[in-house]
Amino acid sequence: MKLVQQLVNQDLIDRYHITVIPTLLGSGVRLFENAEQEIKLKLLDICSYNGMTDLNYV
């Protein structure tokens, strides 16, 4: 199991910083595989630059 997935499953991550880069990839790419539970996130901040968007969640 990947390290990030282990941390997600044990609820050990306080903040998520996700960068969205618009690219055509068919059905998309999953960020988290086989999550044991739904992750409730609150959006803190959005920043856009050079065609990318940073999303910051807690």
N, C-alpha and C positions, 0 to 999 in steps of 0.2 A: 504494500500500500504506500502511496506517495506521502511524503512528510506533511504537505499542506492539508491533505485529506484527513490525516490523523489529527492534526490540530483543530480542524473544523469540527470533526466528530466529537472531540472532547471539549468544545466551546472555549478554546484557549486563545482565540484571536479577538482583540479588542477593536481593531480598525481594519477596514478593507479599503485599499486604494486601487481602483480599477481604471485602466485607460482603454477607451474605446477608439479603435482605429477602423474607420469604415472601409471594408474590403469585401468583395463578393466571394463568399466561401460556401456557396450552396446553402445548406441548412444551418450553418453556423458552427461554432466550437463551444462545447460545454466548459464552463469554468470549474465546476465542482462535480465530481463523479460520485455516485452512490452515497449521497448525504443521508445520514441516519435520521435526521429531523429537519424540518423547515427552518431556515435561518431568517430571523426577523431583523431587518436592517433599517436604519434611519439615515436618510441622506443628509450630510452635513454641508457639502460644498461641491460646486461644479466649476471647472475651469476649462476653457476651450482655447486651443492654440494650434497652429500649423495643421488644421484639419482633424485634430484629435481632441477628445474630450476626456478629462480626468474626473472621476466620480469618487468622492470620499464618503464612506459610510461608517457608522458605529453600530 
